Every structure is written in C-alpha cells, then in structure tokens.
Amino acid sequence: MKRAILFSIILLNSFFIFSQSTDTISNTEDNTFYETVDTLASFPGGKPAWNKFVEKNLNPNAGVENGAKKGTYKVKIKFTVTRDGLLKDFEPVTKFKHGFEEEVIRLLKLSPKWVPAKKNGVTVNSKVIQEQVFVIMVGG
C-alpha cells in the first residue's frame, strides 16, 4: 500500500540582475547585460500570475518521486531573459539532487515570454535568478 504523502509548495520569487561592466546601451549587442536596470525582467502578470502558472503546471511529486525527505528546499535557477522576452541558458544554482531544479527549469521552459528588463526606457538582456521554494510536509 502506498503511503499518502502531503506535498505542499510555497511560492516565492526573487530576482537578481548580473552584468558585464558597461555604461552604454546597445540594441545590437545580444551579449550585453546590465547590473542596474530601471525595471527588472518578470513573468507577465507578475508574481500572482507566476504563482497561478506554477500551480497549474507543477508536478507536485517531482521531489518526492526522487527520494526527497520532509523539509524545505529553496531552489535557485539562473537564466537569461533576452530583450525579446525569451528565456535561455538555464543553470541550477542549487544542487538538491531530487529533481527540484529540473522541475523549475521545466516550468521556466513552458512559460510564455517574459517581460524583459528595461534601462533608460530600452529593453535589455538580463540574467535572473528565480527562487522556488518546495516544502514537503509529510513523508520520506
């Protein structure tokens, strides 16, 4: 008989911008990133829309299926949001080895185009770290 496992997810978002040192904005350079921007890149509709998207698309058993024990797992994925709103270059910052990072990357790849960062009114490429907190309440 399989044990019922209560799996709960707390949705938190944090964004961090990384940069190469540059003070000018170029619309032709695809590899330029900015440390300070006027508007951070974001999921369309903001945090409430991201939370709904995650709730609809998340595999709630991702960590449990891979042996995750009761606890809190703060997953961080670094990626690029291009000035066109495309997401690419996904890189796990955390390494829990229970499938959490893969699940967040899967969600990011499923997501629609993001609203790109802006600097001086111009859309720019940015590096973002997305945090997603998974909480396993009972089990393992």
CNS distance restraints for C-alpha pairs under 8 A (distance, minus, plus):
assign (resid   3 and name CA) (resid 139 and name CA) 7.99 0.50 0.50
assign (resid   4 and name CA) (resid 139 and name CA) 7.89 0.50 0.50
assign (resid   5 and name CA) (resid 138 and name CA) 5.82 0.50 0.50
assign (resid   5 and name CA) (resid 139 and name CA) 5.36 0.50 0.50
assign (resid   6 and name CA) (resid 136 and name CA) 6.97 0.50 0.50
assign (resid   6 and name CA) (resid 137 and name CA) 5.93 0.50 0.50
assign (resid   6 and name CA) (resid 138 and name CA) 5.40 0.50 0.50
assign (resid   6 and name CA) (resid 139 and name CA) 7.13 0.50 0.50
assign (resid   7 and name CA) (resid  60 and name CA) 6.70 0.50 0.50
assign (resid   7 and name CA) (resid  61 and name CA) 7.40 0.50 0.50
assign (resid   7 and name CA) (resid 135 and name CA) 6.88 0.50 0.50
assign (resid   7 and name CA) (resid 136 and name CA) 4.97 0.50 0.50
assign (resid   7 and name CA) (resid 137 and name CA) 5.87 0.50 0.50
assign (resid   7 and name CA) (resid 138 and name CA) 7.01 0.50 0.50
assign (resid   8 and name CA) (resid  60 and name CA) 7.84 0.50 0.50
assign (resid   8 and name CA) (resid 134 and name CA) 7.00 0.50 0.50
assign (resid   8 and name CA) (resid 135 and name CA) 5.45 0.50 0.50
assign (resid   8 and name CA) (resid 136 and name CA) 5.80 0.50 0.50
assign (resid   8 and name CA) (resid 137 and name CA) 6.43 0.50 0.50
assign (resid   9 and name CA) (resid  60 and name CA) 7.92 0.50 0.50
assign (resid   9 and name CA) (resid 133 and name CA) 6.65 0.50 0.50
assign (resid   9 and name CA) (resid 134 and name CA) 4.77 0.50 0.50
assign (resid   9 and name CA) (resid 135 and name CA) 5.25 0.50 0.50
assign (resid   9 and name CA) (resid 136 and name CA) 7.48 0.50 0.50
assign (resid  10 and name CA) (resid 132 and name CA) 7.72 0.50 0.50
assign (resid  10 and name CA) (resid 133 and name CA) 5.54 0.50 0.50
assign (resid  10 and name CA) (resid 134 and name CA) 5.92 0.50 0.50
assign (resid  10 and name CA) (resid 135 and name CA) 6.49 0.50 0.50
assign (resid  11 and name CA) (resid  51 and name CA) 6.37 0.50 0.50
assign (resid  11 and name CA) (resid 132 and name CA) 5.93 0.50 0.50
assign (resid  11 and name CA) (resid 133 and name CA) 5.81 0.50 0.50
assign (resid  11 and name CA) (resid 134 and name CA) 7.61 0.50 0.50
assign (resid  12 and name CA) (resid 131 and name CA) 6.36 0.50 0.50
assign (resid  12 and name CA) (resid 132 and name CA) 5.55 0.50 0.50
assign (resid  12 and name CA) (resid 133 and name CA) 6.13 0.50 0.50
assign (resid  13 and name CA) (resid  47 and name CA) 7.05 0.50 0.50
assign (resid  13 and name CA) (resid 130 and name CA) 6.11 0.50 0.50
assign (resid  13 and name CA) (resid 131 and name CA) 5.17 0.50 0.50
assign (resid  13 and name CA) (resid 132 and name CA) 6.29 0.50 0.50
assign (resid  14 and name CA) (resid 129 and name CA) 6.85 0.50 0.50
assign (resid  14 and name CA) (resid 130 and name CA) 5.70 0.50 0.50
assign (resid  14 and name CA) (resid 131 and name CA) 5.54 0.50 0.50
assign (resid  15 and name CA) (resid  40 and name CA) 7.63 0.50 0.50
assign (resid  15 and name CA) (resid 128 and name CA) 5.56 0.50 0.50
assign (resid  15 and name CA) (resid 129 and name CA) 5.25 0.50 0.50
assign (resid  15 and name CA) (resid 130 and name CA) 5.81 0.50 0.50
assign (resid  15 and name CA) (resid 131 and name CA) 7.65 0.50 0.50
assign (resid  16 and name CA) (resid 127 and name CA) 7.31 0.50 0.50
assign (resid  16 and name CA) (resid 128 and name CA) 5.27 0.50 0.50
assign (resid  16 and name CA) (resid 129 and name CA) 5.47 0.50 0.50
assign (resid  17 and name CA) (resid  34 and name CA) 7.13 0.50 0.50
assign (resid  17 and name CA) (resid  35 and name CA) 5.66 0.50 0.50
assign (resid  17 and name CA) (resid  36 and name CA) 7.16 0.50 0.50
assign (resid  17 and name CA) (resid  40 and name CA) 7.74 0.50 0.50
assign (resid  17 and name CA) (resid 126 and name CA) 6.24 0.50 0.50
assign (resid  17 and name CA) (resid 127 and name CA) 5.31 0.50 0.50
assign (resid  17 and name CA) (resid 128 and name CA) 5.47 0.50 0.50
assign (resid  17 and name CA) (resid 129 and name CA) 7.60 0.50 0.50
assign (resid  18 and name CA) (resid  33 and name CA) 6.84 0.50 0.50
assign (resid  18 and name CA) (resid  34 and name CA) 6.42 0.50 0.50
assign (resid  18 and name CA) (resid  35 and name CA) 5.10 0.50 0.50
assign (resid  18 and name CA) (resid 126 and name CA) 6.86 0.50 0.50
assign (resid  18 and name CA) (resid 127 and name CA) 5.38 0.50 0.50
assign (resid  18 and name CA) (resid 128 and name CA) 7.30 0.50 0.50
assign (resid  19 and name CA) (resid  32 and name CA) 7.57 0.50 0.50
assign (resid  19 and name CA) (resid  33 and name CA) 4.63 0.50 0.50
assign (resid  19 and name CA) (resid  34 and name CA) 4.46 0.50 0.50
assign (resid  19 and name CA) (resid  35 and name CA) 4.45 0.50 0.50
assign (resid  19 and name CA) (resid 126 and name CA) 7.47 0.50 0.50
assign (resid  19 and name CA) (resid 127 and name CA) 7.43 0.50 0.50
assign (resid  20 and name CA) (resid  32 and name CA) 6.66 0.50 0.50
assign (resid  20 and name CA) (resid  33 and name CA) 5.69 0.50 0.50
assign (resid  20 and name CA) (resid  34 and name CA) 6.49 0.50 0.50
assign (resid  20 and name CA) (resid  35 and name CA) 7.30 0.50 0.50
assign (resid  21 and name CA) (resid  34 and name CA) 7.57 0.50 0.50
assign (resid  21 and name CA) (resid  35 and name CA) 7.79 0.50 0.50
assign (resid  22 and name CA) (resid  32 and name CA) 7.93 0.50 0.50
assign (resid  22 and name CA) (resid  34 and name CA) 7.28 0.50 0.50
assign (resid  25 and name CA) (resid 119 and name CA) 7.86 0.50 0.50
assign (resid  25 and name CA) (resid 122 and name CA) 7.85 0.50 0.50
assign (resid  25 and name CA) (resid 124 and name CA) 7.79 0.50 0.50
assign (resid  26 and name CA) (resid  32 and name CA) 7.79 0.50 0.50
assign (resid  27 and name CA) (resid 124 and name CA) 7.72 0.50 0.50
assign (resid  30 and name CA) (resid  82 and name CA) 7.85 0.50 0.50
assign (resid  30 and name CA) (resid 125 and name CA) 7.18 0.50 0.50
assign (resid  31 and name CA) (resid 125 and name CA) 7.47 0.50 0.50
assign (resid  32 and name CA) (resid 124 and name CA) 7.92 0.50 0.50
assign (resid  32 and name CA) (resid 125 and name CA) 6.55 0.50 0.50
assign (resid  33 and name CA) (resid 124 and name CA) 7.07 0.50 0.50
assign (resid  33 and name CA) (resid 125 and name CA) 5.35 0.50 0.50
assign (resid  33 and name CA) (resid 126 and name CA) 5.18 0.50 0.50
assign (resid  33 and name CA) (resid 127 and name CA) 7.07 0.50 0.50
assign (resid  34 and name CA) (resid 124 and name CA) 7.58 0.50 0.50
assign (resid  34 and name CA) (resid 125 and name CA) 7.36 0.50 0.50
assign (resid  34 and name CA) (resid 126 and name CA) 6.31 0.50 0.50
assign (resid  36 and name CA) (resid 119 and name CA) 7.74 0.50 0.50
assign (resid  37 and name CA) (resid 117 and name CA) 6.70 0.50 0.50
assign (resid  37 and name CA) (resid 118 and name CA) 5.85 0.50 0.50
assign (resid  37 and name CA) (resid 119 and name CA) 4.73 0.50 0.50
assign (resid  37 and name CA) (resid 120 and name CA) 7.84 0.50 0.50
assign (resid  38 and name CA) (resid 117 and name CA) 7.50 0.50 0.50
assign (resid  38 and name CA) (resid 118 and name CA) 5.63 0.50 0.50
assign (resid  38 and name CA) (resid 119 and name CA) 5.02 0.50 0.50
assign (resid  38 and name CA) (resid 120 and name CA) 6.76 0.50 0.50
assign (resid  38 and name CA) (resid 121 and name CA) 7.85 0.50 0.50
assign (resid  39 and name CA) (resid 117 and name CA) 5.27 0.50 0.50
assign (resid  39 and name CA) (resid 118 and name CA) 5.02 0.50 0.50
assign (resid  39 and name CA) (resid 119 and name CA) 6.88 0.50 0.50
assign (resid  40 and name CA) (resid 116 and name CA) 7.14 0.50 0.50
assign (resid  40 and name CA) (resid 117 and name CA) 4.57 0.50 0.50
assign (resid  40 and name CA) (resid 118 and name CA) 6.80 0.50 0.50
assign (resid  41 and name CA) (resid  81 and name CA) 6.87 0.50 0.50
assign (resid  41 and name CA) (resid 114 and name CA) 6.84 0.50 0.50
assign (resid  41 and name CA) (resid 115 and name CA) 5.50 0.50 0.50
assign (resid  41 and name CA) (resid 116 and name CA) 4.43 0.50 0.50
assign (resid  41 and name CA) (resid 117 and name CA) 4.10 0.50 0.50
assign (resid  41 and name CA) (resid 118 and name CA) 7.66 0.50 0.50
assign (resid  41 and name CA) (resid 126 and name CA) 7.16 0.50 0.50
assign (resid  41 and name CA) (resid 128 and name CA) 7.57 0.50 0.50
assign (resid  42 and name CA) (resid  46 and name CA) 6.17 0.50 0.50
assign (resid  42 and name CA) (resid 114 and name CA) 5.68 0.50 0.50
assign (resid  42 and name CA) (resid 115 and name CA) 5.24 0.50 0.50
assign (resid  42 and name CA) (resid 116 and name CA) 6.69 0.50 0.50
assign (resid  42 and name CA) (resid 117 and name CA) 7.58 0.50 0.50
assign (resid  43 and name CA) (resid  47 and name CA) 7.13 0.50 0.50
assign (resid  43 and name CA) (resid  49 and name CA) 7.36 0.50 0.50
assign (resid  43 and name CA) (resid  50 and name CA) 6.20 0.50 0.50
assign (resid  43 and name CA) (resid 113 and name CA) 7.63 0.50 0.50
assign (resid  43 and name CA) (resid 114 and name CA) 4.79 0.50 0.50
assign (resid  43 and name CA) (resid 115 and name CA) 6.14 0.50 0.50
assign (resid  44 and name CA) (resid  49 and name CA) 6.97 0.50 0.50
assign (resid  44 and name CA) (resid  50 and name CA) 7.76 0.50 0.50
assign (resid  44 and name CA) (resid 112 and name CA) 7.83 0.50 0.50
assign (resid  44 and name CA) (resid 113 and name CA) 7.55 0.50 0.50
assign (resid  44 and name CA) (resid 114 and name CA) 5.59 0.50 0.50
assign (resid  44 and name CA) (resid 115 and name CA) 5.82 0.50 0.50
assign (resid  45 and name CA) (resid  49 and name CA) 4.99 0.50 0.50
assign (resid  45 and name CA) (resid  50 and name CA) 7.33 0.50 0.50
assign (resid  46 and name CA) (resid  50 and name CA) 6.30 0.50 0.50
assign (resid  47 and name CA) (resid  51 and name CA) 6.07 0.50 0.50
assign (resid  48 and name CA) (resid  52 and name CA) 6.36 0.50 0.50
assign (resid  49 and name CA) (resid  53 and name CA) 6.12 0.50 0.50
assign (resid  50 and name CA) (resid  54 and name CA) 6.08 0.50 0.50
assign (resid  51 and name CA) (resid  55 and name CA) 6.04 0.50 0.50
assign (resid  52 and name CA) (resid  56 and name CA) 6.13 0.50 0.50
assign (resid  53 and name CA) (resid  57 and name CA) 6.08 0.50 0.50
assign (resid  53 and name CA) (resid 111 and name CA) 7.84 0.50 0.50
assign (resid  54 and name CA) (resid  58 and name CA) 5.24 0.50 0.50
assign (resid  54 and name CA) (resid 107 and name CA) 7.16 0.50 0.50
assign (resid  57 and name CA) (resid 107 and name CA) 7.03 0.50 0.50
assign (resid  58 and name CA) (resid 103 and name CA) 7.45 0.50 0.50
assign (resid  58 and name CA) (resid 107 and name CA) 7.00 0.50 0.50
assign (resid  59 and name CA) (resid 103 and name CA) 7.37 0.50 0.50
assign (resid  61 and name CA) (resid  65 and name CA) 5.66 0.50 0.50
assign (resid  62 and name CA) (resid  66 and name CA) 6.76 0.50 0.50
assign (resid  62 and name CA) (resid  98 and name CA) 7.53 0.50 0.50
assign (resid  62 and name CA) (resid  99 and name CA) 5.87 0.50 0.50
assign (resid  62 and name CA) (resid 100 and name CA) 6.45 0.50 0.50
assign (resid  62 and name CA) (resid 103 and name CA) 6.71 0.50 0.50
assign (resid  63 and name CA) (resid  67 and name CA) 6.55 0.50 0.50
assign (resid  63 and name CA) (resid  68 and name CA) 5.22 0.50 0.50
assign (resid  63 and name CA) (resid  98 and name CA) 4.97 0.50 0.50
assign (resid  63 and name CA) (resid  99 and name CA) 5.37 0.50 0.50
assign (resid  63 and name CA) (resid 100 and name CA) 5.61 0.50 0.50
assign (resid  64 and name CA) (resid  68 and name CA) 4.99 0.50 0.50
assign (resid  64 and name CA) (resid  69 and name CA) 7.22 0.50 0.50
assign (resid  64 and name CA) (resid  98 and name CA) 7.54 0.50 0.50
assign (resid  64 and name CA) (resid 136 and name CA) 7.98 0.50 0.50
assign (resid  64 and name CA) (resid 140 and name CA) 7.63 0.50 0.50
assign (resid  65 and name CA) (resid  98 and name CA) 7.92 0.50 0.50
assign (resid  66 and name CA) (resid  98 and name CA) 4.91 0.50 0.50
assign (resid  66 and name CA) (resid  99 and name CA) 6.38 0.50 0.50
assign (resid  67 and name CA) (resid  98 and name CA) 6.30 0.50 0.50
assign (resid  67 and name CA) (resid 140 and name CA) 6.97 0.50 0.50
assign (resid  68 and name CA) (resid  98 and name CA) 5.67 0.50 0.50
assign (resid  68 and name CA) (resid 140 and name CA) 6.77 0.50 0.50
assign (resid  69 and name CA) (resid 136 and name CA) 7.08 0.50 0.50
assign (resid  69 and name CA) (resid 139 and name CA) 6.48 0.50 0.50
assign (resid  69 and name CA) (resid 140 and name CA) 4.67 0.50 0.50
assign (resid  70 and name CA) (resid 135 and name CA) 7.52 0.50 0.50
assign (resid  70 and name CA) (resid 136 and name CA) 4.86 0.50 0.50
assign (resid  70 and name CA) (resid 137 and name CA) 5.69 0.50 0.50
assign (resid  70 and name CA) (resid 138 and name CA) 5.68 0.50 0.50
assign (resid  70 and name CA) (resid 139 and name CA) 5.80 0.50 0.50
assign (resid  70 and name CA) (resid 140 and name CA) 6.21 0.50 0.50
assign (resid  71 and name CA) (resid 135 and name CA) 5.76 0.50 0.50
assign (resid  71 and name CA) (resid 136 and name CA) 5.28 0.50 0.50
assign (resid  71 and name CA) (resid 137 and name CA) 6.65 0.50 0.50
assign (resid  72 and name CA) (resid 133 and name CA) 6.98 0.50 0.50
assign (resid  72 and name CA) (resid 134 and name CA) 5.83 0.50 0.50
assign (resid  72 and name CA) (resid 135 and name CA) 4.42 0.50 0.50
assign (resid  72 and name CA) (resid 136 and name CA) 6.42 0.50 0.50
assign (resid  73 and name CA) (resid  96 and name CA) 7.76 0.50 0.50
assign (resid  73 and name CA) (resid 133 and name CA) 5.63 0.50 0.50
assign (resid  73 and name CA) (resid 134 and name CA) 5.09 0.50 0.50
assign (resid  73 and name CA) (resid 135 and name CA) 6.23 0.50 0.50
assign (resid  74 and name CA) (resid  94 and name CA) 8.00 0.50 0.50
assign (resid  74 and name CA) (resid 131 and name CA) 6.64 0.50 0.50
assign (resid  74 and name CA) (resid 132 and name CA) 5.94 0.50 0.50
assign (resid  74 and name CA) (resid 133 and name CA) 4.38 0.50 0.50
assign (resid  74 and name CA) (resid 134 and name CA) 6.42 0.50 0.50
assign (resid  75 and name CA) (resid  93 and name CA) 7.66 0.50 0.50
assign (resid  75 and name CA) (resid  94 and name CA) 5.82 0.50 0.50
assign (resid  75 and name CA) (resid  96 and name CA) 7.94 0.50 0.50
assign (resid  75 and name CA) (resid 100 and name CA) 6.80 0.50 0.50
assign (resid  75 and name CA) (resid 101 and name CA) 6.23 0.50 0.50
assign (resid  75 and name CA) (resid 104 and name CA) 7.92 0.50 0.50
assign (resid  75 and name CA) (resid 131 and name CA) 5.54 0.50 0.50
assign (resid  75 and name CA) (resid 132 and name CA) 5.18 0.50 0.50
assign (resid  75 and name CA) (resid 133 and name CA) 5.94 0.50 0.50
assign (resid  75 and name CA) (resid 134 and name CA) 7.57 0.50 0.50
assign (resid  76 and name CA) (resid  92 and name CA) 6.22 0.50 0.50
assign (resid  76 and name CA) (resid  93 and name CA) 5.27 0.50 0.50
assign (resid  76 and name CA) (resid  94 and name CA) 5.58 0.50 0.50
assign (resid  76 and name CA) (resid 101 and name CA) 7.35 0.50 0.50
assign (resid  76 and name CA) (resid 129 and name CA) 6.24 0.50 0.50
assign (resid  76 and name CA) (resid 130 and name CA) 5.56 0.50 0.50
assign (resid  76 and name CA) (resid 131 and name CA) 4.54 0.50 0.50
assign (resid  76 and name CA) (resid 132 and name CA) 6.53 0.50 0.50
assign (resid  77 and name CA) (resid  90 and name CA) 6.67 0.50 0.50
assign (resid  77 and name CA) (resid  91 and name CA) 5.67 0.50 0.50
assign (resid  77 and name CA) (resid  92 and name CA) 4.47 0.50 0.50
assign (resid  77 and name CA) (resid  93 and name CA) 5.43 0.50 0.50
assign (resid  77 and name CA) (resid  94 and name CA) 7.31 0.50 0.50
assign (resid  77 and name CA) (resid 101 and name CA) 6.98 0.50 0.50
assign (resid  77 and name CA) (resid 104 and name CA) 7.45 0.50 0.50
assign (resid  77 and name CA) (resid 105 and name CA) 7.22 0.50 0.50
assign (resid  77 and name CA) (resid 129 and name CA) 5.41 0.50 0.50
assign (resid  77 and name CA) (resid 130 and name CA) 5.29 0.50 0.50
assign (resid  77 and name CA) (resid 131 and name CA) 6.65 0.50 0.50
assign (resid  78 and name CA) (resid  89 and name CA) 7.86 0.50 0.50
assign (resid  78 and name CA) (resid  90 and name CA) 5.83 0.50 0.50
assign (resid  78 and name CA) (resid  91 and name CA) 5.09 0.50 0.50
assign (resid  78 and name CA) (resid  92 and name CA) 6.15 0.50 0.50
assign (resid  78 and name CA) (resid  93 and name CA) 6.43 0.50 0.50
assign (resid  78 and name CA) (resid 127 and name CA) 6.93 0.50 0.50
assign (resid  78 and name CA) (resid 128 and name CA) 5.58 0.50 0.50
assign (resid  78 and name CA) (resid 129 and name CA) 4.26 0.50 0.50
assign (resid  78 and name CA) (resid 130 and name CA) 6.41 0.50 0.50
assign (resid  79 and name CA) (resid  87 and name CA) 6.80 0.50 0.50
assign (resid  79 and name CA) (resid  88 and name CA) 5.92 0.50 0.50
assign (resid  79 and name CA) (resid  89 and name CA) 5.18 0.50 0.50
assign (resid  79 and name CA) (resid  90 and name CA) 4.48 0.50 0.50
assign (resid  79 and name CA) (resid  91 and name CA) 6.18 0.50 0.50
assign (resid  79 and name CA) (resid 127 and name CA) 5.69 0.50 0.50
assign (resid  79 and name CA) (resid 128 and name CA) 5.47 0.50 0.50
assign (resid  79 and name CA) (resid 129 and name CA) 6.47 0.50 0.50
assign (resid  80 and name CA) (resid  86 and name CA) 7.92 0.50 0.50
assign (resid  80 and name CA) (resid  87 and name CA) 5.60 0.50 0.50
assign (resid  80 and name CA) (resid  88 and name CA) 5.25 0.50 0.50
assign (resid  80 and name CA) (resid  89 and name CA) 5.86 0.50 0.50
assign (resid  80 and name CA) (resid  90 and name CA) 7.26 0.50 0.50
assign (resid  80 and name CA) (resid 125 and name CA) 7.11 0.50 0.50
assign (resid  80 and name CA) (resid 126 and name CA) 5.76 0.50 0.50
assign (resid  80 and name CA) (resid 127 and name CA) 4.53 0.50 0.50
assign (resid  80 and name CA) (resid 128 and name CA) 6.09 0.50 0.50
assign (resid  81 and name CA) (resid  85 and name CA) 5.64 0.50 0.50
assign (resid  81 and name CA) (resid  86 and name CA) 5.59 0.50 0.50
assign (resid  81 and name CA) (resid  87 and name CA) 4.81 0.50 0.50
assign (resid  81 and name CA) (resid  88 and name CA) 6.76 0.50 0.50
assign (resid  81 and name CA) (resid 114 and name CA) 7.13 0.50 0.50
assign (resid  81 and name CA) (resid 116 and name CA) 6.25 0.50 0.50
assign (resid  81 and name CA) (resid 117 and name CA) 7.88 0.50 0.50
assign (resid  81 and name CA) (resid 125 and name CA) 5.86 0.50 0.50
assign (resid  81 and name CA) (resid 126 and name CA) 5.44 0.50 0.50
assign (resid  81 and name CA) (resid 127 and name CA) 6.28 0.50 0.50
assign (resid  81 and name CA) (resid 128 and name CA) 7.05 0.50 0.50
assign (resid  82 and name CA) (resid  86 and name CA) 5.29 0.50 0.50
assign (resid  82 and name CA) (resid  87 and name CA) 6.54 0.50 0.50
assign (resid  82 and name CA) (resid  88 and name CA) 7.88 0.50 0.50
assign (resid  82 and name CA) (resid 116 and name CA) 6.52 0.50 0.50
assign (resid  82 and name CA) (resid 124 and name CA) 6.85 0.50 0.50
assign (resid  82 and name CA) (resid 125 and name CA) 4.41 0.50 0.50
assign (resid  82 and name CA) (resid 126 and name CA) 6.48 0.50 0.50
assign (resid  83 and name CA) (resid 116 and name CA) 5.25 0.50 0.50
assign (resid  83 and name CA) (resid 117 and name CA) 7.02 0.50 0.50
assign (resid  83 and name CA) (resid 123 and name CA) 5.23 0.50 0.50
assign (resid  83 and name CA) (resid 124 and name CA) 4.62 0.50 0.50
assign (resid  83 and name CA) (resid 125 and name CA) 4.72 0.50 0.50
assign (resid  83 and name CA) (resid 126 and name CA) 7.72 0.50 0.50
assign (resid  84 and name CA) (resid 113 and name CA) 7.83 0.50 0.50
assign (resid  84 and name CA) (resid 116 and name CA) 6.68 0.50 0.50
assign (resid  84 and name CA) (resid 123 and name CA) 7.92 0.50 0.50
assign (resid  85 and name CA) (resid 113 and name CA) 4.80 0.50 0.50
assign (resid  85 and name CA) (resid 114 and name CA) 4.56 0.50 0.50
assign (resid  85 and name CA) (resid 115 and name CA) 5.52 0.50 0.50
assign (resid  85 and name CA) (resid 116 and name CA) 5.06 0.50 0.50
assign (resid  86 and name CA) (resid 113 and name CA) 5.28 0.50 0.50
assign (resid  86 and name CA) (resid 114 and name CA) 6.55 0.50 0.50
assign (resid  87 and name CA) (resid 108 and name CA) 7.46 0.50 0.50
assign (resid  87 and name CA) (resid 109 and name CA) 7.14 0.50 0.50
assign (resid  87 and name CA) (resid 113 and name CA) 7.16 0.50 0.50
assign (resid  87 and name CA) (resid 114 and name CA) 7.51 0.50 0.50
assign (resid  90 and name CA) (resid 105 and name CA) 6.81 0.50 0.50
assign (resid  92 and name CA) (resid 101 and name CA) 6.13 0.50 0.50
assign (resid  94 and name CA) (resid 101 and name CA) 7.33 0.50 0.50
assign (resid  95 and name CA) (resid 101 and name CA) 7.24 0.50 0.50
assign (resid  96 and name CA) (resid 100 and name CA) 7.01 0.50 0.50
assign (resid  96 and name CA) (resid 101 and name CA) 7.49 0.50 0.50
assign (resid  97 and name CA) (resid 101 and name CA) 7.88 0.50 0.50
assign (resid  99 and name CA) (resid 103 and name CA) 6.13 0.50 0.50
assign (resid 100 and name CA) (resid 104 and name CA) 6.37 0.50 0.50
assign (resid 100 and name CA) (resid 134 and name CA) 7.93 0.50 0.50
assign (resid 101 and name CA) (resid 105 and name CA) 6.21 0.50 0.50
assign (resid 102 and name CA) (resid 106 and name CA) 6.04 0.50 0.50
assign (resid 103 and name CA) (resid 107 and name CA) 6.26 0.50 0.50
assign (resid 104 and name CA) (resid 108 and name CA) 6.19 0.50 0.50
assign (resid 104 and name CA) (resid 132 and name CA) 7.32 0.50 0.50
assign (resid 105 and name CA) (resid 109 and name CA) 6.13 0.50 0.50
assign (resid 106 and name CA) (resid 110 and name CA) 6.28 0.50 0.50
assign (resid 107 and name CA) (resid 111 and name CA) 6.16 0.50 0.50
assign (resid 116 and name CA) (resid 123 and name CA) 6.04 0.50 0.50
assign (resid 116 and name CA) (resid 124 and name CA) 6.63 0.50 0.50
assign (resid 116 and name CA) (resid 125 and name CA) 7.03 0.50 0.50
assign (resid 116 and name CA) (resid 126 and name CA) 7.62 0.50 0.50
assign (resid 117 and name CA) (resid 123 and name CA) 5.66 0.50 0.50
assign (resid 117 and name CA) (resid 124 and name CA) 5.56 0.50 0.50
assign (resid 117 and name CA) (resid 125 and name CA) 6.71 0.50 0.50
assign (resid 117 and name CA) (resid 126 and name CA) 6.41 0.50 0.50
assign (resid 118 and name CA) (resid 122 and name CA) 5.21 0.50 0.50
assign (resid 118 and name CA) (resid 123 and name CA) 4.33 0.50 0.50
assign (resid 118 and name CA) (resid 124 and name CA) 5.59 0.50 0.50
assign (resid 119 and name CA) (resid 123 and name CA) 6.47 0.50 0.50
assign (resid 119 and name CA) (resid 124 and name CA) 6.73 0.50 0.50
